[in-house]
Amino acid sequence: MSGSPLAAPGARALWREALARVAPIAMGYVPVGMAYGVLAGKAGLSALNVLAMSLLVYAGSAQLVAVGFFAAGASALSIVATTFVVNLRHLLFSAAVAPSVSGWRKRELAAFAFELTDETFALHAARFGRGDRDKALTFAANVLAQASWVAGTALGVAAGDALGDGKALALDFALPGMFLALLAGQLRTPSQAAAAVAGGGLSLAAAAAGASGLGTLTAGLLGAACGMGVETWTRRKRSS
């Protein structure tokens, strides 16, 4: 890519830095991608379609939901509608990072949005909050994160029946474990802890009630509101 910062003379150092940032995410993406690859194959999808979903859709939870619907013989409309609801949380991600990328060109915003996931959002939100808005590093990290997901998918497709459904190897725990690790790095203030506890608790309650789509989105909003309330109270207490 001529003129691209990802191919500039200092690109090697850039990719090393991006790899260091993405390594914890990749450690979760590869095993979960393997589980997805195995489950998608068992649902009757061809190897090409399984890999194409990871390349073109690239939405871990939505892909797993879609695979379940494929296996159940659901209609295309049901699959699209459900995955749309599952991914509504990206509205929160967009609102959170929008101020940090407001000066980017439209094609850059489109590329960034396409590869923005729960995990890369956590990574970039922390970076942007520290004032680190290096655009080239952002895109390099996103590319490596998706590459690890696609690699995991390919391994799952190749392994096939040897991995079963992945539960025997605890592959299904890799994703929540990775989220917990990312969350731990974000908890620096009482307001952040309050938002995490409230949002997590409400999200679990929503899942138990069978409303894991819109319920998760609502839980995130309420958790953020709780965090804002604690932050406002803390500031007033300091100023009094």
N, C-alpha and C positions, 0 to 999 in steps of 0.2 A: 504494500500500500504506500505509494509514493507520497512523501510529505506528511505521513502519519507519524505522530509522536511515538506510536508503538513500534515503529521501524527506524527510529532516529538512532544516531551513534551511541547514545547512552541507554539503548533499549535493553541491553543485557542486565544492567543494574536495576532497571525498572522492573523487569520480569522477575528477578530474584526477590525484590521487595514485595511484589504482588504475590509471589508464591508463599513467602513467609506469612503474609496476612491471611491468605486463603487456606493454608494448610489445615487449620482446625475445622474449617467448613468441609474441605475435601475428605477428611477422615470420617465425616458423617455421610457425605453424599455418595461415596463409593459403595459402602454396604447397603444403603437404602436403595440406591440405583440398581444394585444387583437384585435385591428383593423385588423391585418393580419389574425388572427384566424377566425374572422367573415367572412372576404372577401373570404378566401380560402374555407370555408365551402359553401358559396354561389356559388363559382365557380364549385362546384361538387366534391371537394376532400373529401375523408373520414377523420374522426378524426385521424386515425392512420397515414395517409399520411401527414396531416397538421402538426402533432407533429413531425413526422420523418424529415420533412424539417427543422424545427427549431433545431433539434438535430444534423442532418448530414450535412445540408447546412449552416445554421447559417449565413445568409447574408441578413439583413433586406430589403434593397432596392431591391436586386435581387429576394428575395422571393416575394415581392409585385409585381414586374414586371412579374415574372413567373405566379403568380396567374391571372393577367390580361390576359396573353396569353392563359392560360388554359381556362378561361372564354370565350375567343374569338375563341377557337377551333384551335389555331395555332399548327403547327407541332412541334415535339420534337426538330428538328434541329433548328428551329427558336427560340425556348425558350432557348436552350443551347447557341446559338450564341449571342443572345441579352444579356443574363445575363453575358456572358463572357466580353462583351464590357462594361457593367455597372460596372463590378468589376475590370476593368483595373487600376483604381486608386490605387489599392493595390500595383502596381509596385512602386509608389511613397512612400507608407508607408514602403515597404521593403527596399528601398534605404536609407530612413531616419534612420531606426533603426538598419540596418545591422552592423554598427561599434560597437554598444552597446551590441550586442549578438554574436559577431564573435567567441567567445570562447566556445559557447554552443555546446553540442553534437547534432548529427543529429536528434535524436528522440525528443529532447527538442525543437529544432528549428521547427520541424514539428508540435508539439503540440502547440507551440506559434503561428505559422502562421495560424493554423486552427481556433483559437479563436481570431485572431486579426481583429478588426472591426474599423470603423472610430472613434468610441468613445473611445475604449480601446487604440487605437493608440495615440489619443490626451493625454490620461492619462499617458501612458508609455513614450511618447516622452518628456513630461514635467518632469517626474521623472528621466529619463536617463540624461536629460540635466542638472539636479541638482546633478548628480553623484550618484543617488539612483538606483542601479542596482540589488537590492535584487531579486534573481530568484524565491524564494518561494512566495514572495509577488506578483510578476508578475503573476505567475500561479494561485494563489488563487483569485486574482482580475479577471482574465479571466474566471475562473470557475463560480464565482458569477455573473458576467455579463451575461454569457450565461444562467445561471439558471434563472435569472430574465426574459430574453427573452422567454424562454420555459414556464415559469410560466404565462407570459402574453398571450402566444399562447393558453395555456390550458384554461385560463379564457375566452378567445374569443370563443374557441370551445364550452365551456360549456354554455356560455351566448347565443350564437347563434343569433336568430332573435331579441332577446330583445335589442341588441345594434344597430340594423340596420347596417349602414355602418360606424358607429363611428363618423360621422361628427357632429351629434347633440351634442355630448359630447366633441367636439374639440380634439378627439383622434388623428386626422391627423396632428395637430399642435405640438404634443408632441415632435416629432423627430426634426424638425427645431428649436424648442425652446431649446431643449437640446444642439444642435450644437452651438447655439448662446451663451449659458452659458459656454460651453467648450472653445469657441473661446475667450470670454472675459477674461478668465484666462490666455490666452497665449499672450495677447497684452501688452508686457512690453517695447518694443523698437520701434523706428520709422520704422526700417526695417520690423519688424513683422507686424506692422499696414499697411505698404505699401503692403506687400504680401497678407494680408487678404483682403484689399480693392480691389486690382487689381484682385486677384483670384476670389473673390466673384462676382465682377462686370462682369468679363468676363464669369463666369459660368452662371450667370443669362442671359446674352446676348445669350450664346450658347443654353440655354434651350428655350428662346423665339424664336430662329431660328429653333428649333426642332432637335438640335444636343446635347442632354443631356448626351450621352455616351462618345464618343471620345471628344466632346466639353468640357466636365467637366475635363477630363484628361489634355487636352491642356491648359485649363484655370488654372489648378493647376500648371502646369509647367511654364507658363508665369508669374503667380503670384509669384512663388518662384524666378524666374529670376529677377522680379522687386524688391523683397525683398533683393536679393543679390546685386543688383545695388545700392540700397539705403544704404546698409551696407558698401559697398566699398567706396561710396562717403563720408559717415560719417567718416570712418576711415581716409581717406585722408585729410578731413577737420580738424580733430583733430591733425593730425601729421604735418600740415603745419604751 
